[in-house]
């Protein structure tokens, strides 16, 4: 199992990541209002603004301060074109 590092103290298992999406204020409000995600949101921003949401196969949503394009490149290894 390989882990992906997002800054300090945030390591996520690559095989368990289902989706990555940019965080907008509308999406963030909807996630907080859905009862299923109420106890499954993990804020790993350390006081910074959340820019990307990583959805795990367990149903957890991890908010990270990394920009969306950089997070996708780090997780799935996509290069710049």
PyMOL commands that set and color helices and strands:
alter all, ss='L'
color gray80, all
select helices_A, chain A and resi 14-16+25-33+35-37+68-76
alter helices_A, ss='H'
color red, helices_A
select strands_A, chain A and resi 3-5+11-13+17-22+41-43+52-56+61-64
alter strands_A, ss='S'
color yellow, strands_A
deselect
rebuild
show_as cartoon
